[in-house]
């Protein structure tokens, strides 16, 4: 368990972050008198939901966050990083059978295909 004093010191050292490196809001910031990010971000949806809503085989969107189920597998995290899949990058998402193909802008030959089950944990802003 981390003390409040250590939490405040870390916030200062890290220049008062409001989101994790994966784009997820940091919980409990309001308890430290820091500016929290709303847990619901308007317009942000799962890429799988976006593809289904639009009824298209391909969409472009800005990656906003990678949910926790993607963060537990070090190998998968390495694959995501190698393909440039991280918050605030634009990508094209395409349906390929049971998979979602992800191509990040400005990353030639950096393509990753994830199962729809895993891709559902990538949240985007169209």
N, C-alpha and C positions, 0 to 999 in steps of 0.2 A: 504494500500500500504506500502510495506516494503522499507526502505531506503537502498541504496547501502552499507552503512557502516554496517548496521545490517546483510545484506546478506553476506558480507565478514567475519564478526565475526562468523556467523553460520557455514560457510564453514570451518573455522579454528577449531571451537569446534568439528565439526563432522568429522574432519580429511580429508577434501577435497573429499567428495563423488562425484562420477560421475553418479551414478544410484540411483534411489529411492529404497526403500525396496522391491518393486515389480519387480525390474530389468529394469525399464524404464529409458532411459537417462534423466538427469535433463536438462531442456532447459535453455538457457541463460548463461551458464557457461563461454562461450567465452567472453561475455561482462564484466565478472569479472576477466579476464585474468586467468581463471582456465582451466584445461584440460577437454574439453567436450568429451563424448563418441559419436561415429557416430550413427545417428538415425537408419541407416540400418546396421544390423549386418550380415555378410556373413554366409549363411547356416541356419539362424534362420527362421523357418516357423511355421505356425499354426499347431497344432497337427492334426486337422481335415484334412488340406491339405496334411500333411505327410502321413496319413493313406490312403487317396485317391490316392496320387501319387504312393505309393508302392502297392496298391491293396491288402493289407493284413488286416487281422482282428485284428492284434496285433503288436505293435512296442514298443521298448524301446528307450528312449531318455532322454536327460538332459533338465529340465525345465530352460529356460532362462529368461522369463518375463511373468508377468500376466498383460494383457492390462487393461485399465481404466474401461471398462464395468464390469469387475469382482470386482472392488474396491468400487462400490457404494452401495452394499448391505452388511450391517454389519453381517447378519446371514450367508450369503454365505462366507464372509471372515473368519468367525469363523469355518465353515465347512472345508474350504481349509486349515486353520492352523491346525485343529485337525487331518487332514489326512496327514499332512506334505508336502502339495503341496505349494512349494515356490521356488524361483529362486535357481539354482545351485544344485538341487536334481535330482537324476535319478528316473525315473518312468516307469512303463509299462502302455501303453494305449491300451485298447481293445474296439472294437465295439460291442455293445449289443443293437440290434434293433436301436432305435433313440437316444441312449445314448452312451457316452464314459465312460468306467470304468477306473479309475485311481488308480494304486497301487504303492505307493512309496517304493523304496528299503529300507530295514532295518526298516520298520514300520509294524510289524506284525498286522494283522487285521485292518489296516488303509486303507480303500477303500472308494472311493467316485465316484458316478455316476453323470455325468452332461449331460444335453441335448447337442446335437451337436452344437446348437446355442451358448451356453455358453462356451463349450470346445474350440470353434474356437478362443477364446481370450487367450488361453494358447499357448505361443510360445516356441518352443523347438529347441534344436540342436541335430540332430540325432547322 
